[in-house]
Amino acid sequence: MMISEVSEKFGIPQNTLRYYERIELIPRVNRNKSGIRDYNEVDCNWVEYIKAMRDAGVPIEVLIEYVSLYQKGDDTIEARIQLITDQRQLLQKRVEDMQKTLERLDNKLQWMNEEYVQRKKTPCHR
């Protein structure tokens, strides 16, 4: 799959995909005879994983560390588990904080809508 197809499939600009490869966030993508990147299923799986993690707010530095550990093999599994566990806890906290904010906004909207409806029902006296 060409970089343009991967870019479209995952909604990631081509320059970002090149950047991710350059900083070794995704493994080196094979190239065809013309030197054009040729993404395979494994490459796309990495892109999908990185996109999901970035969308969740995981810092690039953490992802680089994870990929580096992954490439060193099974001896790093404990470190990878810890890294993912730490990121999961941070993400869980953000989700809880966002849920509280969402509830607060819902309450505010409900109050505002009730006030608006009440005002519409009350006739103006001059």
N, CA, C and O atoms as a GROMACS GRO file, in nm:
protein
  504
    1MET      N    1   0.085  -0.116   0.000
    1MET     CA    2   0.000   0.000   0.000
    1MET      C    3   0.091   0.124   0.000
    1MET      O    4   0.186   0.132   0.077
    2MET      N    5   0.059   0.217  -0.087
    2MET     CA    6   0.140   0.338  -0.097
    2MET      C    7   0.108   0.434   0.018
    2MET      O    8   0.003   0.424   0.082
    3ILE      N    9   0.200   0.525   0.043
    3ILE     CA   10   0.185   0.619   0.154
    3ILE      C   11   0.058   0.701   0.141
    3ILE      O   12  -0.006   0.733   0.242
    4SER      N   13   0.020   0.737   0.020
    4SER     CA   14  -0.103   0.815   0.000
    4SER      C   15  -0.225   0.736   0.045
    4SER      O   16  -0.318   0.793   0.102
    5GLU      N   17  -0.225   0.605   0.020
    5GLU     CA   18  -0.336   0.520   0.062
    5GLU      C   19  -0.341   0.506   0.214
    5GLU      O   20  -0.448   0.509   0.274
    6VAL      N   21  -0.224   0.490   0.275
    6VAL     CA   22  -0.216   0.479   0.421
    6VAL      C   23  -0.260   0.610   0.485
    6VAL      O   24  -0.333   0.610   0.584
    7SER      N   25  -0.216   0.720   0.427
    7SER     CA   26  -0.255   0.852   0.476
    7SER      C   27  -0.406   0.868   0.474
    7SER      O   28  -0.466   0.914   0.572
    8GLU      N   29  -0.467   0.831   0.364
    8GLU     CA   30  -0.612   0.843   0.352
    8GLU      C   31  -0.685   0.746   0.445
    8GLU      O   32  -0.783   0.783   0.509
    9LYS      N   33  -0.637   0.624   0.453
    9LYS     CA   34  -0.702   0.522   0.535
    9LYS      C   35  -0.707   0.561   0.683
    9LYS      O   36  -0.808   0.542   0.750
   10PHE      N   37  -0.596   0.617   0.733
   10PHE     CA   38  -0.586   0.648   0.876
   10PHE      C   39  -0.605   0.795   0.909
   10PHE      O   40  -0.607   0.834   1.026
   11GLY      N   41  -0.618   0.879   0.805
   11GLY     CA   42  -0.636   1.021   0.829
   11GLY      C   43  -0.514   1.087   0.888
   11GLY      O   44  -0.524   1.177   0.972
   12ILE      N   45  -0.397   1.042   0.844
   12ILE     CA   46  -0.270   1.097   0.892
   12ILE      C   47  -0.197   1.156   0.771
   12ILE      O   48  -0.181   1.089   0.670
   13PRO      N   49  -0.154   1.281   0.781
   13PRO     CA   50  -0.081   1.341   0.668
   13PRO      C   51   0.044   1.259   0.631
   13PRO      O   52   0.108   1.200   0.718
   14GLN      N   53   0.077   1.258   0.503
   14GLN     CA   54   0.194   1.184   0.456
   14GLN      C   55   0.321   1.230   0.526
   14GLN      O   56   0.406   1.148   0.561
   15ASN      N   57   0.334   1.361   0.547
   15ASN     CA   58   0.454   1.413   0.616
   15ASN      C   59   0.465   1.356   0.756
   15ASN      O   60   0.576   1.330   0.804
   16THR      N   61   0.351   1.338   0.823
   16THR     CA   62   0.352   1.282   0.958
   16THR      C   63   0.396   1.136   0.954
   16THR      O   64   0.472   1.092   1.040
   17LEU      N   65   0.349   1.062   0.855
   17LEU     CA   66   0.391   0.922   0.841
   17LEU      C   67   0.542   0.913   0.818
   17LEU      O   68   0.608   0.827   0.875
   18ARG      N   69   0.594   1.001   0.734
   18ARG     CA   70   0.740   1.004   0.710
   18ARG      C   71   0.815   1.038   0.838
   18ARG      O   72   0.919   0.980   0.869
   19TYR      N   73   0.761   1.135   0.912
   19TYR     CA   74   0.821   1.177   1.039
   19TYR      C   75   0.822   1.060   1.137
   19TYR      O   76   0.924   1.034   1.200
   20TYR      N   77   0.710   0.991   1.150
   20TYR     CA   78   0.702   0.876   1.241
   20TYR      C   79   0.807   0.772   1.206
   20TYR      O   80   0.867   0.711   1.294
   21GLU      N   81   0.828   0.751   1.078
   21GLU     CA   82   0.930   0.654   1.036
   21GLU      C   83   1.071   0.706   1.067
   21GLU      O   84   1.157   0.631   1.112
   22ARG      N   85   1.092   0.835   1.042
   22ARG     CA   86   1.224   0.894   1.064
   22ARG      C   87   1.265   0.888   1.212
   22ARG      O   88   1.382   0.864   1.243
   23ILE      N   89   1.168   0.909   1.302
   23ILE     CA   90   1.202   0.906   1.445
   23ILE      C   91   1.187   0.765   1.504
   23ILE      O   92   1.196   0.745   1.625
   24GLU      N   93   1.164   0.669   1.416
   24GLU     CA   94   1.153   0.527   1.451
   24GLU      C   95   1.034   0.498   1.541
   24GLU      O   96   1.038   0.408   1.625
   25LEU      N   97   0.928   0.576   1.523
   25LEU     CA   98   0.804   0.550   1.594
   25LEU      C   99   0.730   0.432   1.528
   25LEU      O  100   0.661   0.355   1.594
   26ILE      N  101   0.746   0.422   1.397
   26ILE     CA  102   0.704   0.302   1.326
   26ILE      C  103   0.829   0.243   1.261
   26ILE      O  104   0.918   0.316   1.219
   27PRO      N  105   0.834   0.110   1.254
   27PRO     CA  106   0.952   0.048   1.193
   27PRO      C  107   0.970   0.093   1.049
   27PRO      O  108   0.876   0.138   0.984
   28ARG      N  109   1.092   0.080   1.000
   28ARG     CA  110   1.123   0.115   0.862
   28ARG      C  111   1.030   0.044   0.767
   28ARG      O  112   1.013  -0.078   0.773
   29VAL      N  113   0.970   0.121   0.678
   29VAL     CA  114   0.877   0.066   0.580
   29VAL      C  115   0.957   0.021   0.458
   29VAL      O  116   1.044   0.093   0.408
   30ASN      N  117   0.926  -0.099   0.410
   30ASN     CA  118   0.992  -0.149   0.289
   30ASN      C  119   0.960  -0.058   0.171
   30ASN      O  120   0.856   0.008   0.168
   31ARG      N  121   1.049  -0.058   0.075
   31ARG     CA  122   1.030   0.023  -0.045
   31ARG      C  123   1.030  -0.069  -0.168
   31ARG      O  124   1.096  -0.173  -0.170
   32ASN      N  125   0.954  -0.026  -0.268
   32ASN     CA  126   0.951  -0.105  -0.391
   32ASN      C  127   1.075  -0.074  -0.475
   32ASN      O  128   1.162   0.000  -0.432
   33LYS      N  129   1.082  -0.130  -0.595
   33LYS     CA  130   1.199  -0.113  -0.682
   33LYS      C  131   1.226   0.033  -0.716
   33LYS      O  132   1.339   0.072  -0.743
   34SER      N  133   1.120   0.114  -0.715
   34SER     CA  134   1.134   0.257  -0.747
   34SER      C  135   1.170   0.340  -0.625
   34SER      O  136   1.186   0.462  -0.635
   35GLY      N  137   1.182   0.276  -0.509
   35GLY     CA  138   1.216   0.347  -0.387
   35GLY      C  139   1.096   0.408  -0.315
   35GLY      O  140   1.111   0.485  -0.221
   36ILE      N  141   0.976   0.372  -0.360
   36ILE     CA  142   0.854   0.425  -0.299
   36ILE      C  143   0.812   0.335  -0.183
   36ILE      O  144   0.816   0.212  -0.194
   37ARG      N  145   0.773   0.397  -0.072
   37ARG     CA  146   0.730   0.320   0.044
   37ARG      C  147   0.616   0.227   0.006
   37ARG      O  148   0.524   0.264  -0.067
   38ASP      N  149   0.623   0.104   0.058
   38ASP     CA  150   0.522   0.002   0.030
   38ASP      C  151   0.480  -0.059   0.163
   38ASP      O  152   0.539  -0.155   0.211
   39TYR      N  153   0.375   0.000   0.222
   39TYR     CA  154   0.327  -0.042   0.354
   39TYR      C  155   0.259  -0.178   0.344
   39TYR      O  156   0.172  -0.200   0.260
   40ASN      N  157   0.300  -0.269   0.433
   40ASN     CA  158   0.233  -0.399   0.440
   40ASN      C  159   0.138  -0.399   0.560
   40ASN      O  160   0.121  -0.297   0.626
   41GLU      N  161   0.077  -0.513   0.588
   41GLU     CA  162  -0.020  -0.522   0.697
   41GLU      C  163   0.043  -0.490   0.833
   41GLU      O  164  -0.019  -0.423   0.916
   42VAL      N  165   0.164  -0.539   0.855
   42VAL     CA  166   0.232  -0.513   0.982
   42VAL      C  167   0.259  -0.363   0.999
   42VAL      O  168   0.238  -0.308   1.106
   43ASP      N  169   0.304  -0.299   0.892
   43ASP     CA  170   0.327  -0.154   0.897
   43ASP      C  171   0.198  -0.080   0.930
   43ASP      O  172   0.198   0.012   1.012
   44CYS      N  173   0.090  -0.120   0.865
   44CYS     CA  174  -0.040  -0.056   0.889
   44CYS      C  175  -0.087  -0.078   1.032
   44CYS      O  176  -0.149   0.010   1.092
   45ASN      N  177  -0.059  -0.195   1.086
   45ASN     CA  178  -0.095  -0.221   1.226
   45ASN      C  179  -0.022  -0.125   1.319
   45ASN      O  180  -0.080  -0.075   1.415
   46TRP      N  181   0.106  -0.100   1.290
   46TRP     CA  182   0.183  -0.004   1.370
   46TRP      C  183   0.123   0.136   1.357
   46TRP      O  184   0.107   0.208   1.456
   47VAL      N  185   0.091   0.174   1.235
   47VAL     CA  186   0.033   0.307   1.212
   47VAL      C  187  -0.098   0.320   1.289
   47VAL      O  188  -0.123   0.422   1.353
   48GLU      N  189  -0.181   0.218   1.282
   48GLU     CA  190  -0.309   0.220   1.352
   48GLU      C  191  -0.289   0.231   1.503
   48GLU      O  192  -0.359   0.306   1.570
   49TYR      N  193  -0.193   0.155   1.556
   49TYR     CA  194  -0.164   0.158   1.700
   49TYR      C  195  -0.115   0.297   1.742
   49TYR      O  196  -0.163   0.352   1.841
   50ILE      N  197  -0.021   0.350   1.668
   50ILE     CA  198   0.035   0.482   1.701
   50ILE      C  199  -0.073   0.589   1.692
   50ILE      O  200  -0.080   0.677   1.778
   51LYS      N  201  -0.156   0.582   1.590
   51LYS     CA  202  -0.264   0.680   1.576
   51LYS      C  203  -0.358   0.674   1.696
   51LYS      O  204  -0.395   0.778   1.752
   52ALA      N  205  -0.396   0.554   1.736
   52ALA     CA  206  -0.486   0.539   1.851
   52ALA      C  207  -0.422   0.596   1.977
   52ALA      O  208  -0.488   0.666   2.055
   53MET      N  209  -0.296   0.567   1.998
   53MET     CA  210  -0.227   0.616   2.117
   53MET      C  211  -0.213   0.768   2.114
   53MET      O  212  -0.233   0.834   2.216
   54ARG      N  213  -0.179   0.823   1.998
   54ARG     CA  214  -0.166   0.969   1.987
   54ARG      C  215  -0.302   1.036   2.006
   54ARG      O  216  -0.311   1.140   2.073
   55ASP      N  217  -0.408   0.977   1.948
   55ASP     CA  218  -0.542   1.033   1.965
   55ASP      C  219  -0.582   1.034   2.112
   55ASP      O  220  -0.660   1.119   2.155
   56ALA      N  221  -0.530   0.939   2.188
   56ALA     CA  222  -0.560   0.931   2.332
   56ALA      C  223  -0.470   1.022   2.414
   56ALA      O  224  -0.487   1.034   2.535
   57GLY      N  225  -0.374   1.087   2.348
   57GLY     CA  226  -0.289   1.182   2.418
   57GLY      C  227  -0.158   1.126   2.469
   57GLY      O  228  -0.088   1.193   2.545
   58VAL      N  229  -0.124   1.003   2.429
   58VAL     CA  230   0.004   0.946   2.474
   58VAL      C  231   0.117   1.022   2.404
   58VAL      O  232   0.118   1.035   2.281
   59PRO      N  233   0.213   1.072   2.482
   59PRO     CA  234   0.323   1.149   2.422
   59PRO      C  235   0.410   1.066   2.327
   59PRO      O  236   0.429   0.946   2.347
   60ILE      N  237   0.460   1.132   2.226
   60ILE     CA  238   0.548   1.066   2.129
   60ILE      C  239   0.667   1.002   2.198
   60ILE      O  240   0.708   0.892   2.161
   61GLU      N  241   0.724   1.070   2.296
   61GLU     CA  242   0.842   1.017   2.365
   61GLU      C  243   0.812   0.882   2.429
   61GLU      O  244   0.896   0.792   2.427
   62VAL      N  245   0.695   0.867   2.486
   62VAL     CA  246   0.655   0.741   2.548
   62VAL      C  247   0.641   0.633   2.442
   62VAL      O  248   0.682   0.518   2.462
   63LEU      N  249   0.583   0.670   2.330
   63LEU     CA  250   0.566   0.572   2.222
   63LEU      C  251   0.699   0.530   2.161
   63LEU      O  252   0.719   0.413   2.127
   64ILE      N  253   0.790   0.625   2.149
   64ILE     CA  254   0.924   0.591   2.100
   64ILE      C  255   0.991   0.492   2.195
   64ILE      O  256   1.052   0.394   2.152
   65GLU      N  257   0.977   0.518   2.324
   65GLU     CA  258   1.035   0.427   2.423
   65GLU      C  259   0.972   0.287   2.411
   65GLU      O  260   1.043   0.187   2.416
   66TYR      N  261   0.840   0.282   2.395
   66TYR     CA  262   0.771   0.154   2.381
   66TYR      C  263   0.822   0.078   2.258
   66TYR      O  264   0.854  -0.041   2.268
   67VAL      N  265   0.829   0.145   2.145
   67VAL     CA  266   0.874   0.080   2.021
   67VAL      C  267   1.017   0.032   2.037
   67VAL      O  268   1.051  -0.078   1.994
   68SER      N  269   1.100   0.113   2.098
   68SER     CA  270   1.240   0.073   2.122
   68SER      C  271   1.247  -0.053   2.208
   68SER      O  272   1.323  -0.146   2.178
   69LEU      N  273   1.168  -0.056   2.314
   69LEU     CA  274   1.164  -0.175   2.400
   69LEU      C  275   1.112  -0.296   2.323
   69LEU      O  276   1.166  -0.406   2.335
   70TYR      N  277   1.008  -0.275   2.245
   70TYR     CA  278   0.949  -0.383   2.166
   70TYR      C  279   1.054  -0.445   2.073
   70TYR      O  280   1.062  -0.568   2.060
   71GLN      N  281   1.131  -0.360   2.010
   71GLN     CA  282   1.231  -0.408   1.914
   71GLN      C  283   1.346  -0.483   1.981
   71GLN      O  284   1.419  -0.557   1.916
   72LYS      N  285   1.362  -0.463   2.112
   72LYS     CA  286   1.467  -0.535   2.185
   72LYS      C  287   1.424  -0.676   2.224
   72LYS      O  288   1.506  -0.756   2.269
   73GLY      N  289   1.296  -0.706   2.209
   73GLY     CA  290   1.251  -0.842   2.231
   73GLY      C  291   1.182  -0.867   2.364
   73GLY      O  292   1.151  -0.775   2.439
   74ASP      N  293   1.161  -0.995   2.390
   74ASP     CA  294   1.083  -1.039   2.505
   74ASP      C  295   1.146  -1.005   2.640
   74ASP      O  296   1.076  -1.003   2.741
   75ASP      N  297   1.274  -0.979   2.644
   75ASP     CA  298   1.338  -0.943   2.770
   75ASP      C  299   1.284  -0.810   2.825
   75ASP      O  300   1.305  -0.777   2.942
   76THR      N  301   1.214  -0.735   2.740
   76THR     CA  302   1.164  -0.603   2.781
   76THR      C  303   1.015  -0.605   2.814
   76THR      O  304   0.954  -0.500   2.835
   77ILE      N  305   0.955  -0.723   2.819
   77ILE     CA  306   0.810  -0.731   2.838
   77ILE      C  307   0.765  -0.665   2.967
   77ILE      O  308   0.662  -0.596   2.968
   78GLU      N  309   0.838  -0.684   3.076
   78GLU     CA  310   0.800  -0.621   3.203
   78GLU      C  311   0.804  -0.470   3.194
   78GLU      O  312   0.715  -0.401   3.246
   79ALA      N  313   0.904  -0.417   3.129
   79ALA     CA  314   0.915  -0.272   3.113
   79ALA      C  315   0.801  -0.220   3.025
   79ALA      O  316   0.746  -0.113   3.051
   80ARG      N  317   0.765  -0.296   2.922
   80ARG     CA  318   0.654  -0.255   2.835
   80ARG      C  319   0.521  -0.261   2.909
   80ARG      O  320   0.436  -0.173   2.893
   81ILE      N  321   0.504  -0.364   2.990
   81ILE     CA  322   0.381  -0.373   3.070
   81ILE      C  323   0.370  -0.253   3.162
   81ILE      O  324   0.263  -0.194   3.175
   82GLN      N  325   0.480  -0.218   3.226
   82GLN     CA  326   0.479  -0.104   3.318
   82GLN      C  327   0.449   0.026   3.243
   82GLN      O  328   0.371   0.109   3.290
   83LEU      N  329   0.511   0.042   3.130
   83LEU     CA  330   0.490   0.162   3.048
   83LEU      C  331   0.343   0.175   3.009
   83LEU      O  332   0.284   0.282   3.021
   84ILE      N  333   0.285   0.066   2.962
   84ILE     CA  334   0.144   0.068   2.920
   84ILE      C  335   0.053   0.088   3.041
   84ILE      O  336  -0.046   0.160   3.033
   85THR      N  337   0.085   0.024   3.153
   85THR     CA  338   0.006   0.039   3.274
   85THR      C  339   0.005   0.185   3.320
   85THR      O  340  -0.100   0.239   3.355
   86ASP      N  341   0.122   0.247   3.319
   86ASP     CA  342   0.131   0.388   3.358
   86ASP      C  343   0.046   0.476   3.265
   86ASP      O  344  -0.026   0.564   3.312
   87GLN      N  345   0.056   0.453   3.135
   87GLN     CA  346  -0.020   0.532   3.040
   87GLN      C  347  -0.170   0.508   3.054
   87GLN      O  348  -0.251   0.599   3.038
   88ARG      N  349  -0.207   0.384   3.085
   88ARG     CA  350  -0.348   0.352   3.105
   88ARG      C  351  -0.403   0.427   3.226
   88ARG      O  352  -0.514   0.479   3.222
   89GLN      N  353  -0.325   0.432   3.332
   89GLN     CA  354  -0.370   0.505   3.452
   89GLN      C  355  -0.387   0.653   3.424
   89GLN      O  356  -0.484   0.715   3.468
   90LEU      N  357  -0.293   0.711   3.350
   90LEU     CA  358  -0.305   0.852   3.314
   90LEU      C  359  -0.428   0.877   3.226
   90LEU      O  360  -0.500   0.974   3.246
   91LEU      N  361  -0.450   0.788   3.132
   91LEU     CA  362  -0.564   0.800   3.043
   91LEU      C  363  -0.695   0.784   3.122
   91LEU      O  364  -0.791   0.858   3.099
   92GLN      N  365  -0.698   0.689   3.213
   92GLN     CA  366  -0.818   0.668   3.295
   92GLN      C  367  -0.850   0.794   3.375
   92GLN      O  368  -0.967   0.831   3.387
   93LYS      N  369  -0.750   0.858   3.429
   93LYS     CA  370  -0.769   0.983   3.505
   93LYS      C  371  -0.825   1.092   3.415
   93LYS      O  372  -0.917   1.165   3.454
   94ARG      N  373  -0.771   1.104   3.294
   94ARG     CA  374  -0.821   1.205   3.199
   94ARG      C  375  -0.966   1.177   3.162
   94ARG      O  376  -1.047   1.269   3.153
   95VAL      N  377  -0.999   1.050   3.142
   95VAL     CA  378  -1.136   1.013   3.109
   95VAL      C  379  -1.230   1.052   3.224
   95VAL      O  380  -1.336   1.108   3.201
   96GLU      N  381  -1.190   1.022   3.346
   96GLU     CA  382  -1.271   1.058   3.463
   96GLU      C  383  -1.288   1.209   3.472
   96GLU      O  384  -1.398   1.257   3.500
   97ASP      N  385  -1.181   1.283   3.450
   97ASP     CA  386  -1.188   1.429   3.454
   97ASP      C  387  -1.281   1.482   3.345
   97ASP      O  388  -1.361   1.573   3.369
   98MET      N  389  -1.270   1.426   3.226
   98MET     CA  390  -1.356   1.469   3.116
   98MET      C  391  -1.502   1.433   3.144
   98MET      O  392  -1.592   1.509   3.109
   99GLN      N  393  -1.526   1.318   3.207
   99GLN     CA  394  -1.662   1.278   3.242
   99GLN      C  395  -1.723   1.377   3.340
   99GLN      O  396  -1.840   1.414   3.328
  100LYS      N  397  -1.645   1.420   3.438
  100LYS     CA  398  -1.693   1.521   3.533
  100LYS      C  399  -1.726   1.652   3.462
  100LYS      O  400  -1.827   1.715   3.492
  101THR      N  401  -1.641   1.692   3.370
  101THR     CA  402  -1.665   1.814   3.295
  101THR      C  403  -1.790   1.800   3.208
  101THR      O  404  -1.870   1.892   3.199
  102LEU      N  405  -1.806   1.685   3.146
  102LEU     CA  406  -1.924   1.660   3.064
  102LEU      C  407  -2.051   1.668   3.148
  102LEU      O  408  -2.150   1.727   3.105
  103GLU      N  409  -2.048   1.609   3.266
  103GLU     CA  410  -2.164   1.616   3.355
  103GLU      C  411  -2.193   1.760   3.396
  103GLU      O  412  -2.309   1.802   3.402
  104ARG      N  413  -2.089   1.834   3.422
  104ARG     CA  414  -2.107   1.975   3.459
  104ARG      C  415  -2.170   2.054   3.344
  104ARG      O  416  -2.259   2.136   3.365
  105LEU      N  417  -2.122   2.029   3.222
  105LEU     CA  418  -2.180   2.096   3.105
  105LEU      C  419  -2.325   2.054   3.085
  105LEU      O  420  -2.410   2.138   3.053
  106ASP      N  421  -2.355   1.926   3.103
  106ASP     CA  422  -2.493   1.879   3.091
  106ASP      C  423  -2.583   1.950   3.190
  106ASP      O  424  -2.694   1.993   3.156
  107ASN      N  425  -2.536   1.962   3.315
  107ASN     CA  426  -2.614   2.031   3.418
  107ASN      C  427  -2.636   2.177   3.382
  107ASN      O  428  -2.745   2.231   3.399
  108LYS      N  429  -2.532   2.240   3.332
  108LYS     CA  430  -2.541   2.381   3.293
  108LYS      C  431  -2.640   2.398   3.178
  108LYS      O  432  -2.721   2.490   3.180
  109LEU      N  433  -2.633   2.310   3.079
  109LEU     CA  434  -2.727   2.317   2.967
  109LEU      C  435  -2.871   2.294   3.013
  109LEU      O  436  -2.963   2.362   2.969
  110GLN      N  437  -2.888   2.198   3.100
  110GLN     CA  438  -3.022   2.171   3.151
  110GLN      C  439  -3.077   2.294   3.223
  110GLN      O  440  -3.192   2.334   3.200
  111TRP      N  441  -2.997   2.354   3.309
  111TRP     CA  442  -3.038   2.474   3.381
  111TRP      C  443  -3.071   2.588   3.284
  111TRP      O  444  -3.173   2.655   3.297
  112MET      N  445  -2.982   2.607   3.187
  112MET     CA  446  -3.003   2.716   3.091
  112MET      C  447  -3.129   2.693   3.010
  112MET      O  448  -3.206   2.787   2.986
  113ASN      N  449  -3.151   2.570   2.966
  113ASN     CA  450  -3.272   2.540   2.889
  113ASN      C  451  -3.397   2.559   2.973
  113ASN      O  452  -3.497   2.611   2.923
  114GLU      N  453  -3.393   2.518   3.098
  114GLU     CA  454  -3.508   2.538   3.186
  114GLU      C  455  -3.536   2.686   3.208
  114GLU      O  456  -3.651   2.729   3.206
  115GLU      N  457  -3.430   2.764   3.227
  115GLU     CA  458  -3.446   2.908   3.243
  115GLU      C  459  -3.506   2.970   3.117
  115GLU      O  460  -3.596   3.053   3.125
  116TYR      N  461  -3.458   2.929   3.004
  116TYR     CA  462  -3.505   2.983   2.875
  116TYR      C  463  -3.653   2.950   2.856
  116TYR      O  464  -3.732   3.035   2.817
  117VAL      N  465  -3.688   2.825   2.882
  117VAL     CA  466  -3.828   2.783   2.868
  117VAL      C  467  -3.916   2.860   2.965
  117VAL      O  468  -4.024   2.905   2.928
  118GLN      N  469  -3.869   2.877   3.088
  118GLN     CA  470  -3.946   2.951   3.189
  118GLN      C  471  -3.967   3.096   3.144
  118GLN      O  472  -4.077   3.149   3.161
  119ARG      N  473  -3.867   3.157   3.090
  119ARG     CA  474  -3.879   3.296   3.044
  119ARG      C  475  -3.978   3.309   2.929
  119ARG      O  476  -4.053   3.406   2.921
  120LYS      N  477  -3.977   3.210   2.841
  120LYS     CA  478  -4.070   3.214   2.727
  120LYS      C  479  -4.214   3.201   2.774
  120LYS      O  480  -4.305   3.257   2.713
  121LYS      N  481  -4.235   3.127   2.884
  121LYS     CA  482  -4.370   3.107   2.936
  121LYS      C  483  -4.420   3.227   3.015
  121LYS      O  484  -4.541   3.249   3.024
  122THR      N  485  -4.330   3.303   3.073
  122THR     CA  486  -4.368   3.418   3.154
  122THR      C  487  -4.388   3.539   3.065
  122THR      O  488  -4.294   3.583   2.998
  123PRO      N  489  -4.510   3.593   3.062
  123PRO     CA  490  -4.534   3.710   2.975
  123PRO      C  491  -4.464   3.834   3.029
  123PRO      O  492  -4.446   3.851   3.150
  124CYS      N  493  -4.425   3.918   2.939
  124CYS     CA  494  -4.360   4.044   2.977
  124CYS      C  495  -4.469   4.142   3.018
  124CYS      O  496  -4.570   4.156   2.949
  125HIS      N  497  -4.447   4.209   3.128
  125HIS     CA  498  -4.540   4.311   3.173
  125HIS      C  499  -4.476   4.448   3.156
  125HIS      O  500  -4.360   4.469   3.191
  126ARG      N  501  -4.554   4.539   3.100
  126ARG     CA  502  -4.501   4.674   3.080
  126ARG      C  503  -4.565   4.769   3.172
  126ARG      O  504  -4.533   4.888   3.170
   0.00000   0.00000   0.00000
